Amino acid sequence: MMKLGYEPDIVTLSSLLNGYCHGKRISEAVALVDQMVEMGYQPNTVTFTTLIHGLFLHNKALEAVALVDQMAVKGCQPNLVTYGAVVNGLCKRGDIDLALSLLKKMEKGKIEPNVVIYNTIIDSLCKYRHVDDALNLLNEMVIKGISPNVVTYNSLISCLCNYGRWSDASRLLSDMIERRINPNSITFNTLIDAFVKVGKLLEAEKLYEEMIKRSIDPNVITYNSMINGFCMHDRLDEAKQMFEFMVSKDCYPNVVTYNTLIKGFCKAKKVVDGMELFRNMSQRGLVGNTVTYNTLIQGLFQDGDCDMAQELFKVMVSDGLPPDIITYNFLLDGLCKNGKLEKALVVFEYLQKSKLEPDICTYNIMIEGMCKARKVEDGWNLFCSLSLKGVKPDVITYNTMISGFCWKGLKEEADTLFKKMKEDGPLPDSGTYNTLIRAHLRDGDKAASAELIKEMRSCGFAGDASTIGLVTNMLHDGRLDKSFLDMLS
């Protein structure tokens, strides 16, 4: 353009600058600003703010901060928008200390930070887990006469809820109401969901009522949280009523709503109701996701309906929804626990050839299935193969194998594995000790049982119901004396 003798105007140069900033040409963008000055144009705050955005896009945070100081030299005083851009860029990178020092620089330069700048820093402090610093900054802005808004409070309330500081979160809600800052649906949803997840359903219900009282319409997030709370407390009738109520208010349930209710019904052993909801979901045009199918497959197996569980697995695959490792674990666990080890072995073999990696939970299910089907040797072979697969056995793996050995009367092998556990880890737990104590007691080895009881107690564990029941029975028929019960108590 310049070669042809045309002088570009400020609009053309600004467009070019924006292009350089959003492309991979940031050095040319910086040079262009200098060129603009040489050409007699005075770059304004819009020009510098564009360049600041570009510098942050190219991870040049220090250059962006330095540019604020250079602006005055170039004849342009930074304004609130400029500072806002730099603060936002720094906070997104997690450079909160630099953002706070810039806040102080603004105040010294007699540019009063606004609520947006404070909100940006408070939100960043919350995201990076500096909640007390965020609360201090809230107090600081109030002292300086800058009124916080609903965004300020929502960031802080969300952060406090994540840290389990329910009373502080509730206090902030009261504080914002006192300041006549109206809470919105985000405020209430954050608090309701947090209280529900820690079992504080009564508090959640009060907040829901307060929301209605303030004429704030609950949305699908609100209803999902409340339905989840009712399901967690086995109040399924109220959960279903809430579901029907939200539909009557033209707030349409989503996949999360259905998954929550289905899980609640399956947990309460009402799988038929869960399946009915699944069909209702399809009628509404909603497609179930992996969580939906996993929940129902597990529920059907727990209900003893193996055929329907396997059929649902086939439907899942045929509908093009890839099963995840949790799906396979539920399928294998259901087959093993319902005495269908041979089918489980076929599925397990297929899984090993697939792209999915079996986890330790998968192996624990199969080892337990083999041991319970009296195929302890097969269980042991699978246990021994774990190191070759790069999988580390956990305490459940060891306990399952020890239990298998004890059931088959192979106490020597069980004791050897117990010793290996103590040497290599993971450390034995209450289940390990109780399994071995019962095995030695049934074998009449009182000395080994007594030694294990002492060791168990020194580790802070106690006898479980099965062990105490066995000792009590053996006391009644004279095979043990009362000292054993005293040791366990």
Secondary structure, DSSP 8 states (H G I E B T S, - for coil): -TTTT----HHHHHHHHHHHHHTT-HHHHHHHHHHHHHTT----HHHHHHHHHHHHHTT-HHHHHHHHHHHHHTT----HHHHHHHHHHHHHHT-HHHHHHHHHHHHHTT----HHHHHHHHHHHHHTT-HHHHHHHHHHHHHTT----HHHHHHHHHHHHHTT-HHHHHHHHHHHHHTT----HHHHHHHHHHHHHTT-HHHHHHHHHHHHHTT----HHHHHHHHHHHHHTT-HHHHHHHHHHHHHTT----HHHHHHHHHHHHHTT-HHHHHHHHHHHHHTT----HHHHHHHHHHHHHTT-HHHHHHHHHHHHHTT----HHHHHHHHHHHHHTT-HHHHHHHHHHHHHSSS---HHHHHHHHHHHHHTT-HHHHHHHHHHTTTTT----HHHHHHHHHHHHHTT-HHHHHHHHHHHHHHSS---HHHHHHHHHHHHHTT-HHHHHHHHHHHHHTT----HHHHHHHHHHHHTTSS-THHHHHH-
